[in-house]
Amino acid sequence: MDSESGSPVAGGYATGGPTPDVSIVLVTKNGERYLEEVLQAIASQGTGRIYEIVAVDSGSTDGTLEILRRHRARMNHIKPDDFNHGETRNLGARLSDARSRYLVYLTQDATPAPGWLEALIRPMEEDERIAGAFSRQLPRPDCNPALARLMTTRWEQVGTPGRVVKKVDDVKAYQRNRAGRAFFANTSSAIRREVWEENPFHRVDFAEDSEWGDRVLRDGYKLVYEPASMVFHSHNYGLVEQLRQNFDHARGMKRLFDPPAYGEITLTGMIGGALREWPGDLRYLGSCPHLSRARKVGHLAYAPWWYLACNLGTYLGARHAALPDWLGGLLSRQGRLMRR
């Protein structure tokens, strides 16, 4: 590992500055598509907080490193094979200024909206038992309408507008929906440094954030989904890539939480589930005047196949233990990205 240094200033980042309140940790690899936009959005927050930006890059070959240098981020380089969702984020925290109070994790393709940072930190300043908070994710303008609908109307703690404060009051009730209650998203999150020091991320291949959330909740802390803190973040994966993404997610959730609902997924249920989503998309498209009629018609033809890819990926991921290793490697999107 090697590094390139910088230091923080009030409301920004420059050489020779004072101690930061916040360390913003970016995990990067070939992120030039959105990274300039992301860093400009951080710089435009208008916050008076002193912050630093620490980037851990795992082998970028595009313009990522130049963008980071231009924004005076502290850069650290690791080999692609050394990347791990939990340990790489721990590395970013260890390399940041140990005097900062909060660690903010942000992915290279999540663009902060105005007021993002203040709204993300505020819950922890209001309640010392809150270990961490995470942001609302808004679909980008070009987002697949099916995904946009799910994010904004269906997926609580992702893109819905209601604030959620989570704690364990009833252990048995928590266990019944452990995966949902422990959900935490390092797409855009903030955690207390002192809590991270007691509970660093574990070395896991996927869902290091939810695994961490489960541990701190069971330790008696609270977590907050804070919709006032917003980032623009969505992916338009093709059918095969979407299947692989869902495979990784389901495999990770199965290993960590073994959700009971995974055992109820059947092949016929997958097909029926894909078809049942179609009327919801039809209604949603009626509320999207920015989409042309041609795009709406095209989406309605595409949507059942997209839902089927999602469901099939989840089905296979939940049953990964029964698959041969070569097939699991072929189906894993994370594995393919690490090999590049």
Secondary structure as a PSIPRED ss2 file (coil, helix, strand):
# PSIPRED VFORMAT (PSIPRED V4.0)

   1 M C   1.000  0.000  0.000
   2 D E   0.000  0.000  1.000
   3 S E   0.000  0.000  1.000
   4 E E   0.000  0.000  1.000
   5 S C   1.000  0.000  0.000
   6 G C   1.000  0.000  0.000
   7 S C   1.000  0.000  0.000
   8 P E   0.000  0.000  1.000
   9 V E   0.000  0.000  1.000
  10 A E   0.000  0.000  1.000
  11 G C   1.000  0.000  0.000
  12 G E   0.000  0.000  1.000
  13 Y E   0.000  0.000  1.000
  14 A C   1.000  0.000  0.000
  15 T C   1.000  0.000  0.000
  16 G C   1.000  0.000  0.000
  17 G C   1.000  0.000  0.000
  18 P C   1.000  0.000  0.000
  19 T C   1.000  0.000  0.000
  20 P C   1.000  0.000  0.000
  21 D C   1.000  0.000  0.000
  22 V E   0.000  0.000  1.000
  23 S E   0.000  0.000  1.000
  24 I E   0.000  0.000  1.000
  25 V E   0.000  0.000  1.000
  26 L E   0.000  0.000  1.000
  27 V E   0.000  0.000  1.000
  28 T E   0.000  0.000  1.000
  29 K C   1.000  0.000  0.000
  30 N C   1.000  0.000  0.000
  31 G C   1.000  0.000  0.000
  32 E H   0.000  1.000  0.000
  33 R H   0.000  1.000  0.000
  34 Y H   0.000  1.000  0.000
  35 L H   0.000  1.000  0.000
  36 E H   0.000  1.000  0.000
  37 E H   0.000  1.000  0.000
  38 V H   0.000  1.000  0.000
  39 L H   0.000  1.000  0.000
  40 Q H   0.000  1.000  0.000
  41 A H   0.000  1.000  0.000
  42 I H   0.000  1.000  0.000
  43 A H   0.000  1.000  0.000
  44 S C   1.000  0.000  0.000
  45 Q C   1.000  0.000  0.000
  46 G C   1.000  0.000  0.000
  47 T C   1.000  0.000  0.000
  48 G C   1.000  0.000  0.000
  49 R C   1.000  0.000  0.000
  50 I E   0.000  0.000  1.000
  51 Y E   0.000  0.000  1.000
  52 E E   0.000  0.000  1.000
  53 I E   0.000  0.000  1.000
  54 V E   0.000  0.000  1.000
  55 A E   0.000  0.000  1.000
  56 V E   0.000  0.000  1.000
  57 D E   0.000  0.000  1.000
  58 S C   1.000  0.000  0.000
  59 G C   1.000  0.000  0.000
  60 S C   1.000  0.000  0.000
  61 T C   1.000  0.000  0.000
  62 D C   1.000  0.000  0.000
  63 G C   1.000  0.000  0.000
  64 T H   0.000  1.000  0.000
  65 L H   0.000  1.000  0.000
  66 E H   0.000  1.000  0.000
  67 I H   0.000  1.000  0.000
  68 L H   0.000  1.000  0.000
  69 R H   0.000  1.000  0.000
  70 R H   0.000  1.000  0.000
  71 H C   1.000  0.000  0.000
  72 R C   1.000  0.000  0.000
  73 A C   1.000  0.000  0.000
  74 R E   0.000  0.000  1.000
  75 M E   0.000  0.000  1.000
  76 N E   0.000  0.000  1.000
  77 H E   0.000  0.000  1.000
  78 I C   1.000  0.000  0.000
  79 K C   1.000  0.000  0.000
  80 P H   0.000  1.000  0.000
  81 D H   0.000  1.000  0.000
  82 D H   0.000  1.000  0.000
  83 F C   1.000  0.000  0.000
  84 N C   1.000  0.000  0.000
  85 H H   0.000  1.000  0.000
  86 G H   0.000  1.000  0.000
  87 E H   0.000  1.000  0.000
  88 T H   0.000  1.000  0.000
  89 R H   0.000  1.000  0.000
  90 N H   0.000  1.000  0.000
  91 L H   0.000  1.000  0.000
  92 G H   0.000  1.000  0.000
  93 A H   0.000  1.000  0.000
  94 R H   0.000  1.000  0.000
  95 L H   0.000  1.000  0.000
  96 S C   1.000  0.000  0.000
  97 D C   1.000  0.000  0.000
  98 A C   1.000  0.000  0.000
  99 R C   1.000  0.000  0.000
 100 S C   1.000  0.000  0.000
 101 R C   1.000  0.000  0.000
 102 Y E   0.000  0.000  1.000
 103 L E   0.000  0.000  1.000
 104 V E   0.000  0.000  1.000
 105 Y E   0.000  0.000  1.000
 106 L E   0.000  0.000  1.000
 107 T E   0.000  0.000  1.000
 108 Q C   1.000  0.000  0.000
 109 D C   1.000  0.000  0.000
 110 A C   1.000  0.000  0.000
 111 T E   0.000  0.000  1.000
 112 P E   0.000  0.000  1.000
 113 A C   1.000  0.000  0.000
 114 P C   1.000  0.000  0.000
 115 G C   1.000  0.000  0.000
 116 W H   0.000  1.000  0.000
 117 L H   0.000  1.000  0.000
 118 E H   0.000  1.000  0.000
 119 A H   0.000  1.000  0.000
 120 L H   0.000  1.000  0.000
 121 I H   0.000  1.000  0.000
 122 R H   0.000  1.000  0.000
 123 P H   0.000  1.000  0.000
 124 M H   0.000  1.000  0.000
 125 E H   0.000  1.000  0.000
 126 E H   0.000  1.000  0.000
 127 D C   1.000  0.000  0.000
 128 E C   1.000  0.000  0.000
 129 R C   1.000  0.000  0.000
 130 I E   0.000  0.000  1.000
 131 A E   0.000  0.000  1.000
 132 G E   0.000  0.000  1.000
 133 A E   0.000  0.000  1.000
 134 F E   0.000  0.000  1.000
 135 S E   0.000  0.000  1.000
 136 R E   0.000  0.000  1.000
 137 Q E   0.000  0.000  1.000
 138 L E   0.000  0.000  1.000
 139 P C   1.000  0.000  0.000
 140 R C   1.000  0.000  0.000
 141 P C   1.000  0.000  0.000
 142 D C   1.000  0.000  0.000
 143 C C   1.000  0.000  0.000
 144 N C   1.000  0.000  0.000
 145 P H   0.000  1.000  0.000
 146 A H   0.000  1.000  0.000
 147 L H   0.000  1.000  0.000
 148 A H   0.000  1.000  0.000
 149 R H   0.000  1.000  0.000
 150 L H   0.000  1.000  0.000
 151 M H   0.000  1.000  0.000
 152 T H   0.000  1.000  0.000
 153 T H   0.000  1.000  0.000
 154 R H   0.000  1.000  0.000
 155 W C   1.000  0.000  0.000
 156 E C   1.000  0.000  0.000
 157 Q C   1.000  0.000  0.000
 158 V C   1.000  0.000  0.000
 159 G C   1.000  0.000  0.000
 160 T C   1.000  0.000  0.000
 161 P C   1.000  0.000  0.000
 162 G C   1.000  0.000  0.000
 163 R C   1.000  0.000  0.000
 164 V E   0.000  0.000  1.000
 165 V E   0.000  0.000  1.000
 166 K E   0.000  0.000  1.000
 167 K C   1.000  0.000  0.000
 168 V C   1.000  0.000  0.000
 169 D C   1.000  0.000  0.000
 170 D C   1.000  0.000  0.000
 171 V H   0.000  1.000  0.000
 172 K H   0.000  1.000  0.000
 173 A H   0.000  1.000  0.000
 174 Y H   0.000  1.000  0.000
 175 Q H   0.000  1.000  0.000
 176 R H   0.000  1.000  0.000
 177 N C   1.000  0.000  0.000
 178 R H   0.000  1.000  0.000
 179 A H   0.000  1.000  0.000
 180 G H   0.000  1.000  0.000
 181 R H   0.000  1.000  0.000
 182 A C   1.000  0.000  0.000
 183 F C   1.000  0.000  0.000
 184 F C   1.000  0.000  0.000
 185 A C   1.000  0.000  0.000
 186 N C   1.000  0.000  0.000
 187 T C   1.000  0.000  0.000
 188 S E   0.000  0.000  1.000
 189 S E   0.000  0.000  1.000
 190 A E   0.000  0.000  1.000
 191 I E   0.000  0.000  1.000
 192 R E   0.000  0.000  1.000
 193 R H   0.000  1.000  0.000
 194 E H   0.000  1.000  0.000
 195 V H   0.000  1.000  0.000
 196 W H   0.000  1.000  0.000
 197 E H   0.000  1.000  0.000
 198 E H   0.000  1.000  0.000
 199 N C   1.000  0.000  0.000
 200 P C   1.000  0.000  0.000
 201 F C   1.000  0.000  0.000
 202 H C   1.000  0.000  0.000
 203 R C   1.000  0.000  0.000
 204 V C   1.000  0.000  0.000
 205 D C   1.000  0.000  0.000
 206 F C   1.000  0.000  0.000
 207 A C   1.000  0.000  0.000
 208 E H   0.000  1.000  0.000
 209 D H   0.000  1.000  0.000
 210 S H   0.000  1.000  0.000
 211 E H   0.000  1.000  0.000
 212 W H   0.000  1.000  0.000
 213 G H   0.000  1.000  0.000
 214 D H   0.000  1.000  0.000
 215 R H   0.000  1.000  0.000
 216 V H   0.000  1.000  0.000
 217 L H   0.000  1.000  0.000
 218 R H   0.000  1.000  0.000
 219 D C   1.000  0.000  0.000
 220 G C   1.000  0.000  0.000
 221 Y C   1.000  0.000  0.000
 222 K E   0.000  0.000  1.000
 223 L E   0.000  0.000  1.000
 224 V E   0.000  0.000  1.000
 225 Y E   0.000  0.000  1.000
 226 E E   0.000  0.000  1.000
 227 P E   0.000  0.000  1.000
 228 A E   0.000  0.000  1.000
 229 S E   0.000  0.000  1.000
 230 M E   0.000  0.000  1.000
 231 V E   0.000  0.000  1.000
 232 F E   0.000  0.000  1.000
 233 H C   1.000  0.000  0.000
 234 S C   1.000  0.000  0.000
 235 H C   1.000  0.000  0.000
 236 N C   1.000  0.000  0.000
 237 Y C   1.000  0.000  0.000
 238 G C   1.000  0.000  0.000
 239 L H   0.000  1.000  0.000
 240 V H   0.000  1.000  0.000
 241 E H   0.000  1.000  0.000
 242 Q H   0.000  1.000  0.000
 243 L H   0.000  1.000  0.000
 244 R H   0.000  1.000  0.000
 245 Q H   0.000  1.000  0.000
 246 N H   0.000  1.000  0.000
 247 F H   0.000  1.000  0.000
 248 D H   0.000  1.000  0.000
 249 H H   0.000  1.000  0.000
 250 A H   0.000  1.000  0.000
 251 R H   0.000  1.000  0.000
 252 G H   0.000  1.000  0.000
 253 M H   0.000  1.000  0.000
 254 K H   0.000  1.000  0.000
 255 R H   0.000  1.000  0.000
 256 L H   0.000  1.000  0.000
 257 F C   1.000  0.000  0.000
 258 D C   1.000  0.000  0.000
 259 P C   1.000  0.000  0.000
 260 P H   0.000  1.000  0.000
 261 A H   0.000  1.000  0.000
 262 Y H   0.000  1.000  0.000
 263 G H   0.000  1.000  0.000
 264 E H   0.000  1.000  0.000
 265 I C   1.000  0.000  0.000
 266 T C   1.000  0.000  0.000
 267 L H   0.000  1.000  0.000
 268 T H   0.000  1.000  0.000
 269 G H   0.000  1.000  0.000
 270 M H   0.000  1.000  0.000
 271 I H   0.000  1.000  0.000
 272 G H   0.000  1.000  0.000
 273 G H   0.000  1.000  0.000
 274 A H   0.000  1.000  0.000
 275 L H   0.000  1.000  0.000
 276 R H   0.000  1.000  0.000
 277 E C   1.000  0.000  0.000
 278 W H   0.000  1.000  0.000
 279 P H   0.000  1.000  0.000
 280 G H   0.000  1.000  0.000
 281 D H   0.000  1.000  0.000
 282 L H   0.000  1.000  0.000
 283 R H   0.000  1.000  0.000
 284 Y H   0.000  1.000  0.000
 285 L H   0.000  1.000  0.000
 286 G C   1.000  0.000  0.000
 287 S C   1.000  0.000  0.000
 288 C C   1.000  0.000  0.000
 289 P C   1.000  0.000  0.000
 290 H C   1.000  0.000  0.000
 291 L C   1.000  0.000  0.000
 292 S C   1.000  0.000  0.000
 293 R H   0.000  1.000  0.000
 294 A H   0.000  1.000  0.000
 295 R H   0.000  1.000  0.000
 296 K H   0.000  1.000  0.000
 297 V H   0.000  1.000  0.000
 298 G H   0.000  1.000  0.000
 299 H H   0.000  1.000  0.000
 300 L H   0.000  1.000  0.000
 301 A H   0.000  1.000  0.000
 302 Y H   0.000  1.000  0.000
 303 A H   0.000  1.000  0.000
 304 P H   0.000  1.000  0.000
 305 W H   0.000  1.000  0.000
 306 W H   0.000  1.000  0.000
 307 Y H   0.000  1.000  0.000
 308 L H   0.000  1.000  0.000
 309 A H   0.000  1.000  0.000
 310 C H   0.000  1.000  0.000
 311 N H   0.000  1.000  0.000
 312 L H   0.000  1.000  0.000
 313 G H   0.000  1.000  0.000
 314 T H   0.000  1.000  0.000
 315 Y H   0.000  1.000  0.000
 316 L H   0.000  1.000  0.000
 317 G H   0.000  1.000  0.000
 318 A H   0.000  1.000  0.000
 319 R C   1.000  0.000  0.000
 320 H H   0.000  1.000  0.000
 321 A H   0.000  1.000  0.000
 322 A H   0.000  1.000  0.000
 323 L C   1.000  0.000  0.000
 324 P C   1.000  0.000  0.000
 325 D H   0.000  1.000  0.000
 326 W H   0.000  1.000  0.000
 327 L H   0.000  1.000  0.000
 328 G H   0.000  1.000  0.000
 329 G H   0.000  1.000  0.000
 330 L H   0.000  1.000  0.000
 331 L H   0.000  1.000  0.000
 332 S C   1.000  0.000  0.000
 333 R H   0.000  1.000  0.000
 334 Q H   0.000  1.000  0.000
 335 G H   0.000  1.000  0.000
 336 R H   0.000  1.000  0.000
 337 L H   0.000  1.000  0.000
 338 M H   0.000  1.000  0.000
 339 R H   0.000  1.000  0.000
 340 R C   1.000  0.000  0.000
